[in-house]
Amino acid sequence: MEQKVSREELTRVGLEWLEQNYIASRDFFPKIFTEVSLNDYLTLSLLTEKLNLHEDRVYLKDISQKLGLPMTDVSPRVQRLTDRGLVNWKHDKNNTYITITDIGITAMKKQQERLVDFIEASVVNFGYERFVELAKLRGALNDTMEDIVAEF
């Protein structure tokens, strides 16, 4: 049976959890994502997924939908990638799309290797069983929060 917890205690614990996650992402990500930023990585990963499916382009509308971003946020993101030579921004009859360059592929491979090294070290140091249990708990918490947000 769950024990009754005061609203103040729930607030304290919830805010602490949010703060820890914010600080972790703010502090960790710039140290892990050294080849490309996390945002750029997420965008480029859509391109590399398409390459694995033998497609050579990703339309900006697909990036917008997949990342849950408005087009007004996607365009500057793609422009930064283009400016760095990681993608080519092109147009066909009706749509705007991007293709990954050789420089982009190299950057993604290096970033992916760094990310895998970080995850592997984290899991080994934290403990595989503990990590799996934490991932399950976090997934359950995220599902619960999504259900609650849908009701707001």
N, C-alpha and C positions, 0 to 999 in steps of 0.2 A: 504494500500500500504506500502510495506517495505521501510524503509529509507535507503539511501546509507550510508554504513559504510566504513571507510578507512581500507586499508589492515593492517595498524599499529594497529588500534583498534581491528580488528578481531584477529590478532596475540596475542595481549595482553590478550584479553578475553579468547581465546582458550588455551593459555599457563597457564593462571590462573586456568581454569577449570581442565586441566590435572594435575597441581601441587596439587590442592585441593584433587582430587581423589587419587593421589599417596600418599599424606601425610595422608589422612584419612585411607587408607588401611594399610599403614605402622604403623600407631599409634593405630588404633582400633583393628585390627585383633589379635595381640598378647594378648590383654587384654580380648578379647571375646573367642578366641580359646585357652583355658587353658588345656583342657584334651588332645586334639590333635591339631596339626597345621592345618591351612586352607587347605594346600595341602593334608595332611593325611586325613582330613575330607572328601574332595572331592573323594579320592580314596576309603575310607571306605563306603561312601554313595553308591557307585556303588555296593558294596557287600550287603549292607542292602536292596537295591532295588531288587537284585536277590533273597534274602531270602524271600521278600514279594511275589515274583513270584514262590516260592517253588523251587528255584535253589540254590545250595550250593556253587557255585564257580564262579569266574570271571577270564577269561583268560587275560593274560597280553596284548595281542594284542587288546582286547576290551577296556582295560583301556587306552591304547595308542590312540585308535581311539576316544573314548568318551571325553577324556581330551585334545585331539589335541597335544599330546606329542610324540616325538620320543621314540622308545623302549630304547634308551640309557639313557633317563631321567626316564623312568618308573622303570627300574630295581633297581637303587639306592633307589628310593622312596619305593618300595616294600621291599627292604632289611631293611630299617629303621623300617618299620612296623613289619617285622619279628623279628628283634632284640628286639623290645619292647614287643613282645609277643601278638601283636594285630591281626596278621594273621599267617597262615601257608602257606608256599610257597611249592607247589607240582608240580609234572610232571605226565602227562599221556603219551600215545604213541607218540603224535605229538606236544603237546603244554605244556606250563607252565601256571599254574593258582594259584590263592590264595583262601583260605577259611578264614572266620573270626573266631576268637577264642572267648571264653566266655569273656576274658579280653577285647577284641576288641568291643564286643557287649555292655559291661558295659560302656566303655569309650565313645562310640557313643551315648548311651542313656544320659549320663551326659552332653556331649557336646551339643547334640540336645536340652536338657532342657535349658541350659545356653543360647544358640543361640535364642531360642524362647522367653525367658525372655527378652533378649536384644532387639529383634525386637519389642516385645509388648510394652516395655517401650519407645522405640524410636517413634513408631507410636502414642502412647497415648500423649507423650509430644509434638511431632511435630504437631499433629492433623491428624486424619484419612483422611479427605477430602483432605487436603494439600498433604499428603503422596501419596494418590492414584493419584492425579494430577501430582505430581513430577514423580512417576513411569511411567505414560503414556508418559510424556515429555521425560524422559530419554530413554524409549523404542523407541520413534520416533527418537531421536537423534542417538541412536545406529544403528537403521535401516538405517538412512541416511549415517552414517559413514561407515557402511558395504558396501553400494552401491558405495560410493566413493572409498573405498579401492579396491573394485573389478575392478574399472576402472584404478587404478594406474599401 
